[in-house]
């Protein structure tokens, strides 16, 4: 009985600490209303020329989707759905950047396999994820699932840092509403 009591006490003390650790990355994330942290994607990280996030300012809105990894069940469903609804995002002048720690070749294969039409960014060193608080270095999947919508001025107008999967049928209305504000 004494062992069970000690175990229950340890568990009761550990749960709040664990829950607090889960919230830390979101606390380090940029907030709605702030300017989005810029980043440079090197040519090998996108399959094309180098690009800065600032290159989109004044031209397009950017939806950044940090995701755990190519070919995982949730990510496969997420980007398959995005591919099917790509024209709706385009009509909103939204470009989608899927960011993961996968190698560029794996991302290219993933894009082809799931029929995604958006660009993917390889963040092997987690430098972009760190700027946005989505890094998860103690996990086998080093990136959490965070979303940031950046308007044409470079300001974050919507974000979800809950680390939950948001499929297109829910995501598209959220993006539309945020851009109308």
C-alpha positions in Angstrom: 0.0 0.0 0.0 2.9 2.3 0.9 4.5 1.8 -2.6 1.2 2.7 -4.3 0.9 5.9 -2.2 4.5 6.9 -3.1 3.8 6.2 -6.8 0.6 8.2 -6.8 2.3 11.1 -5.1 5.1 11.0 -7.7 2.6 10.9 -10.5 0.6 13.8 -9.0 3.7 15.9 -8.9 4.9 14.9 -12.3 1.8 15.6 -14.3 1.8 19.4 -13.8 5.6 19.5 -14.6 5.0 17.5 -17.7 2.1 19.7 -18.8 4.2 22.8 -18.2 6.9 21.4 -20.4 4.5 20.8 -23.2 3.4 24.5 -23.1 7.0 25.9 -23.3 7.4 25.8 -27.1 4.1 27.7 -27.6 5.3 30.3 -25.1 8.4 30.8 -27.2 6.3 31.2 -30.4 5.7 34.5 -32.1 2.2 35.8 -31.3 -0.6 37.0 -33.5 0.0 40.7 -34.3 3.8 40.3 -34.3 5.9 40.4 -37.4 6.8 36.9 -38.5 10.5 36.0 -38.0 12.2 35.9 -41.3 14.2 32.9 -42.5 16.2 32.0 -45.5 15.6 28.7 -47.3 18.8 27.7 -49.0 18.5 26.3 -52.5 18.9 22.7 -51.4 16.1 23.1 -48.8 13.4 23.8 -51.3 14.6 22.3 -54.6 15.0 25.7 -56.2 16.5 29.1 -55.7 17.2 30.5 -52.3 14.2 32.4 -50.8 13.5 34.5 -47.8 10.1 34.7 -46.1 10.3 38.5 -46.8 10.2 37.7 -50.5 6.5 37.1 -50.2 5.8 40.5 -48.5 3.5 42.7 -50.6 2.8 39.8 -52.9 1.2 36.8 -51.1 -0.1 35.6 -47.7 1.9 32.7 -46.4 0.5 29.7 -44.4 3.4 28.0 -42.7 2.6 24.4 -41.6 5.2 22.9 -39.4 4.7 19.1 -39.5 6.3 16.1 -37.7 7.4 14.2 -40.8 6.7 13.0 -44.3 4.7 9.8 -44.7 3.3 9.8 -41.2 -0.4 9.2 -41.1 -1.6 12.6 -40.0 0.8 14.5 -42.3 -0.2 12.3 -45.3 -3.8 13.1 -44.7 -3.1 16.8 -44.1 -1.2 17.4 -47.3 -3.4 15.2 -49.4 -6.3 17.3 -48.4 -4.4 20.5 -49.0 -3.6 19.3 -52.5 -7.2 18.7 -53.2 -8.2 22.2 -52.0 -5.1 24.0 -53.4 -7.1 26.3 -55.7 -9.1 27.6 -52.8 -5.9 28.7 -51.0 -4.7 30.2 -54.2 -7.9 32.2 -54.6 -7.2 33.7 -51.2 -3.6 34.6 -52.4 -2.2 32.1 -49.9 1.0 30.1 -50.5 1.5 27.1 -48.3 5.0 26.2 -47.0 5.2 22.8 -45.3 8.2 22.7 -43.1 9.7 19.6 -41.6 13.1 18.2 -40.7 12.9 15.7 -43.5 15.6 15.6 -46.2 14.6 17.5 -49.4 14.5 14.3 -51.4 12.0 12.7 -48.9 9.9 15.8 -49.1 9.9 15.7 -52.9 8.8 12.1 -52.9 6.2 12.8 -50.3 4.8 15.7 -52.4 4.5 13.5 -55.4 3.0 10.5 -53.5 0.3 12.5 -51.7 -0.5 14.9 -54.6 0.5 18.0 -52.7 0.8 21.2 -54.7 2.4 23.4 -52.1 6.2 24.0 -51.5 8.1 22.1 -48.8 11.0 23.4 -46.8 13.6 21.2 -45.2 14.7 22.5 -41.8 17.2 19.8 -40.9 19.0 22.0 -38.3 15.6 23.2 -36.8 16.7 26.8 -37.2 13.3 27.8 -38.6 11.4 25.7 -36.1 13.3 27.3 -33.3 12.3 30.8 -34.4 8.7 29.7 -34.3 8.9 27.5 -31.2 7.9 24.3 -32.9 11.1 22.4 -32.3 10.7 19.2 -30.4 14.3 18.0 -30.0 13.6 15.3 -27.4 11.2 13.5 -29.7 11.9 11.1 -32.6 9.9 13.6 -34.6 11.8 16.8 -33.9 9.1 19.2 -35.0 5.7 19.9 -33.6 2.6 20.6 -35.7 2.2 24.4 -35.6 0.4 26.7 -38.0 1.1 30.4 -38.7 -0.7 32.6 -41.2 1.3 35.6 -42.3 -0.4 38.4 -44.2 1.2 40.4 -47.1 2.7 42.9 -44.6 4.6 40.1 -42.9 2.4 40.2 -39.7 1.1 37.0 -38.1 -2.7 37.2 -38.4 -3.5 33.7 -37.1 -1.7 30.9 -35.3 -2.3 27.5 -33.8 0.4 26.1 -31.6 -1.6 23.4 -29.9 0.3 20.6 -31.8 -2.9 19.2 -33.2 -3.8 18.2 -36.7 -6.1 20.6 -38.4 -7.5 19.2 -41.7 -8.3 21.4 -44.6 -12.1 21.3 -44.0 -11.4 23.1 -40.7 -8.2 25.0 -41.6 -9.5 26.7 -44.8 -12.4 28.5 -42.9 -9.9 29.6 -40.2 -7.5 31.0 -42.8 -10.4 32.7 -44.6 -11.7 34.3 -41.4 -8.3 35.5 -40.4 -7.7 37.2 -43.7 -11.0 39.0 -43.6 -10.2 40.7 -40.2 
